[in-house]
């Protein structure tokens, strides 16, 4: 037999048999197979060309095997880390070297925005958190509005869902509405690109090849989520999709005129919402809003012109400024 044939045969992984199933149970799961599981795996290998390596892969990817490893080695890698932030306890991803790391070191998160929400949100009101991320502002709002109020949390990122729910439950916000959707100006399917705890939405053209680099998320309008309900305050932090959000919320904004707290970044708006910073500001003014910059200068809101707001962004060194808008 030639050396080529011998090497070729050595590379072929044998097909799995019934005995292999039993050994996988004993060695990988540490127990004898249950009747239902044994029948399922035997049917699998009887009707499919499953190799031994593939069979082992099924077992080691199972929740039971991962649970056994965690139990054996006390593995808590990736477990959320809780940090006191004011009267709240906020859990963050220990691998988040940006937001999570800063929050854990400082014990604060966006204090100026926090102060605006504390100052203007009241017990019993309804708060919408658009781009809820890991749930800090949803938890904060829930602690303010209480059981008589409503929190609606909107977050498309799959990586944020567990932390969002964990932080809500930890802080006693048990009745929040949580929707895993992107808020946009029309319903559809969008690409969601992850970047740590943040993410950006982009159009999806139907190419399956994009799935390896992006998550697909459902897009809806805020008007469709809110319906005929009244909302009192809305925080919007959606990495440049603010224009999409406000275009899809015209009915709600006109009917309820909630206080708006949002990030403002003209370059991100143009890239994601195909809308200039001036267009967004004038859109809100057309709905009857006055707009001011959120900073540390005091509690009184002062109406700023579009030119002043654009100039303020140009003067700042960061990638965005925080704005607050209210009905005049």
C-alpha positions in Angstrom: 0.0 0.0 0.0 1.4 3.3 -1.0 2.3 5.9 1.7 -0.2 8.3 0.2 -3.1 5.9 0.7 -2.0 5.1 4.3 -1.8 8.8 5.1 -5.2 9.4 3.4 -6.8 6.7 5.5 -5.3 7.9 8.7 -6.9 11.3 8.1 -10.4 9.8 7.8 -12.3 9.9 11.1 -14.3 6.7 11.7 -18.1 7.0 11.8 -19.6 6.9 15.2 -21.4 3.8 16.4 -23.7 3.0 19.3 -20.8 2.2 21.6 -19.3 5.7 21.0 -22.5 7.3 22.2 -22.3 5.4 25.5 -18.6 6.4 25.9 -19.4 10.1 25.3 -22.0 10.0 28.0 -19.7 8.3 30.5 -16.5 10.3 29.7 -17.9 13.7 28.8 -21.0 13.9 30.9 -19.9 11.6 33.7 -23.1 9.5 33.7 -24.9 6.6 32.1 -27.1 7.7 29.2 -30.8 8.2 29.8 -33.2 6.3 27.6 -34.5 9.4 25.8 -31.0 10.8 25.0 -29.6 7.5 24.0 -32.4 6.9 21.6 -32.0 10.4 20.1 -28.2 10.0 19.5 -28.6 6.5 18.1 -31.2 7.8 15.7 -28.9 10.6 14.7 -26.0 8.4 13.9 -28.2 5.8 12.2 -29.6 8.2 9.7 -26.6 10.5 9.2 -22.9 10.0 8.4 -21.8 11.3 11.8 -18.1 10.9 12.6 -16.7 10.3 16.1 -15.3 13.8 16.1 -18.7 15.3 15.2 -20.4 13.2 17.9 -17.9 14.5 20.5 -18.6 18.0 19.2 -22.3 17.6 19.9 -21.6 16.6 23.5 -19.0 19.2 24.4 -21.2 22.0 23.0 -24.1 20.9 25.2 -25.2 23.0 28.2 -24.8 19.9 30.4 -21.1 19.5 29.5 -20.4 23.3 30.0 -22.1 23.1 33.4 -20.0 20.1 34.4 -16.8 22.0 33.5 -18.0 25.1 35.5 -18.8 22.9 38.5 -15.5 21.1 38.3 -13.2 24.1 37.9 -15.3 26.9 39.4 -15.2 28.6 36.1 -16.8 32.1 36.3 -15.0 33.6 33.3 -17.2 36.2 31.8 -19.6 36.5 34.8 -21.0 40.0 35.2 -19.5 42.2 37.8 -21.8 44.3 40.1 -20.8 47.8 40.9 -22.6 50.3 43.2 -23.7 53.4 41.2 -25.6 55.7 43.6 -28.4 53.7 45.1 -28.3 51.2 42.2 -26.3 48.1 41.7 -25.2 47.8 38.0 -23.7 44.7 36.5 -21.3 45.1 33.6 -19.3 42.8 31.3 -15.9 42.3 32.9 -14.4 42.3 29.5 -15.8 45.7 28.5 -12.6 47.8 28.7 -14.4 51.0 27.9 -17.8 51.6 29.5 -17.7 48.7 32.0 -14.2 49.5 33.2 -14.9 53.2 33.6 -18.1 52.6 35.5 -16.4 50.1 37.9 -13.5 52.5 38.6 -15.6 55.7 39.0 -18.9 54.4 40.4 -20.7 56.9 38.1 -22.2 56.8 34.7 -23.0 59.9 32.6 -23.6 62.0 35.7 -24.9 65.1 33.8 -27.5 63.1 31.9 -28.3 61.3 35.1 -29.0 64.6 36.8 -31.3 65.8 34.0 -33.4 62.6 34.3 -33.5 62.8 38.1 -34.6 66.4 37.9 -37.4 66.0 35.3 -38.7 62.5 35.5 -41.5 62.0 38.1 -43.1 59.1 39.9 -45.9 57.4 38.0 -44.6 58.6 34.6 -43.6 56.7 31.5 -40.0 56.5 30.4 -38.7 55.2 27.1 -35.1 54.0 26.9 -34.1 53.8 23.2 -30.7 52.1 23.0 -31.0 50.7 26.5 -27.6 48.9 26.3 -26.9 47.2 29.6 -29.8 48.9 31.4 -28.4 51.7 33.6 -30.9 54.4 32.5 -33.8 51.9 32.5 -32.9 50.9 36.0 -32.5 54.5 37.1 -35.8 55.5 35.5 -37.6 52.5 37.1 -36.3 53.5 40.5 -37.8 57.0 39.9 -41.2 56.2 38.4 -41.9 53.3 40.8 -44.6 50.6 40.4 -47.1 53.2 39.3 -45.0 54.2 36.3 -43.8 52.4 33.2 -40.3 51.8 31.7 -40.1 50.7 28.0 -36.6 49.4 27.2 -35.6 49.1 23.6 -32.2 47.5 22.7 -31.3 45.5 19.6 -27.9 44.2 20.7 -28.0 40.4 21.5 -24.9 40.9 23.7 -26.8 43.3 25.9 -30.0 41.4 26.6 -28.9 39.4 29.7 -27.2 42.4 31.4 -30.2 44.6 30.6 -32.6 42.1 32.2 -30.2 41.3 35.1 -29.9 45.0 36.0 -33.6 45.6 35.8 -34.3 42.7 38.2 -31.5 43.5 40.5 -32.8 47.0 41.0 -36.4 45.9 41.5 -37.7 47.0 38.1 -39.8 43.9 37.5 -42.5 45.3 35.2 -40.4 47.0 32.5 -41.3 46.3 28.9 -38.2 45.0 27.1 -38.1 44.8 23.3 -35.1 43.4 21.4 -35.6 45.6 18.4 -33.9 48.5 16.6 -36.0 51.6 16.5 -36.0 53.1 13.0 -38.1 55.1 10.6 -39.7 52.1 9.0 -40.2 48.4 9.8 -37.7 45.9 8.3 -34.5 44.0 9.0 -31.2 45.7 9.7 -27.6 44.7 10.2 -26.3 45.2 13.7 -22.6 45.6 14.1 -21.3 45.0 17.7 -18.6 47.1 19.3 -18.4 46.0 22.9 -21.6 47.1 24.7 -22.5 49.4 21.8 -23.5 48.7 18.2 -24.6 50.4 15.0 -27.4 49.6 12.6 -27.0 49.4 8.8 -29.2 48.5 5.9 -29.3 44.8 5.1 -29.4 43.9 1.4 -30.2 40.2 1.8 -26.6 38.9 1.4 -26.2 35.9 3.7 -22.4 36.5 3.6 -22.9 39.4 5.9 -24.2 37.2 8.7 -20.7 36.2 9.8 -19.8 39.9 10.5 -23.2 41.2 11.7 -26.3 40.2 13.6 -29.7 40.7 12.0 -32.2 42.6 14.1 -35.8 43.5 13.6 -36.5 47.2 13.0 -39.8 48.9 14.1 -40.9 52.5 14.6 -41.4 54.0 18.0 -44.9 55.0 16.9 -45.7 51.3 16.5 -44.3 50.4 19.9 -46.0 53.2 21.9 -49.3 53.2 20.1 -51.8 55.4 21.8 -50.0 55.4 25.1 -48.6 58.6 26.6 -44.9 58.9 27.3 -43.3 61.6 29.4 -39.5 61.2 28.8 -37.4 59.5 26.3 -33.6 58.9 26.3 -32.1 58.1 22.9 -28.5 56.8 22.5 -28.3 54.8 19.2 -24.9 55.6 17.7 -26.1 57.9 14.9 -29.5 56.4 14.3 -31.2 59.2 16.3 -32.5 60.7 13.0 -34.1 57.3 12.1 -35.7 57.2 15.6 -37.2 60.7 15.5 -38.5 60.3 11.9 -40.3 57.1 13.0 -41.7 58.8 16.1 -43.3 61.9 14.6 -46.8 60.9 15.8 -45.7 60.2 19.3 -43.6 63.3 19.6 -46.4 65.5 18.3 -49.0 64.0 20.5 -47.1 63.6 23.8 -44.2 66.0 23.4 -42.0 64.0 25.9 -38.8 65.5 27.2 -36.0 64.2 25.0 -32.5 63.4 26.2 -30.2 62.3 23.3 -26.7 62.1 22.0 -25.9 64.5 19.1 -23.1 63.7 16.7 -23.5 65.2 13.2 -20.9 62.9 11.5 -22.7 59.8 13.0 -26.1 61.1 11.9 -24.9 61.6 8.3 -23.4 58.1 8.2 -26.3 56.2 9.8 -29.4 58.3 9.5 -28.5 60.1 6.2 -29.4 63.3 7.9 -27.3 66.3 8.9 -27.1 67.7 12.4 -28.9 70.8 11.3 -31.8 68.8 9.7 -32.3 66.8 12.9 -32.4 70.0 15.1 -34.8 71.7 12.8 -37.0 68.6 12.6 -37.4 68.8 16.4 -37.9 72.5 16.3 -40.7 72.0 13.8 -42.4 69.7 16.3 -42.4 72.5 18.9 -39.2 71.7 20.8 -36.7 73.9 22.4 -33.2 72.4 22.8 -30.3 72.9 25.2 -26.9 71.4 25.9 -26.6 69.1 28.9 -23.6 70.2 31.0 -22.6 71.1 34.6 -23.5 74.8 34.4 -26.7 74.6 36.4 -30.3 73.3 36.5 -32.1 76.0 34.4 -32.8 75.0 30.8 -32.0 77.6 28.2 -33.2 77.5 24.6 -30.3 77.4 22.1 -30.4 78.3 18.5 -29.4 75.7 15.9 -26.3 77.6 15.1 -25.3 77.7 18.8 -25.8 73.9 19.1 -23.8 73.2 16.0 -21.0 75.5 17.2 -21.0 73.8 20.6 -20.5 70.4 19.0 -17.6 71.8 16.9 -16.0 73.3 20.1 -16.1 70.0 22.0 -13.3 67.5 21.8 -15.5 64.4 22.2 -17.4 62.5 19.5 -20.8 63.8 20.7 -22.6 66.2 23.0 -25.7 65.5 25.1 -28.8 67.5 24.4 -32.1 67.9 26.1 -35.3 69.0 24.3 -38.6 70.0 25.8 -41.9 71.3 24.5 -42.3 75.1 24.4 
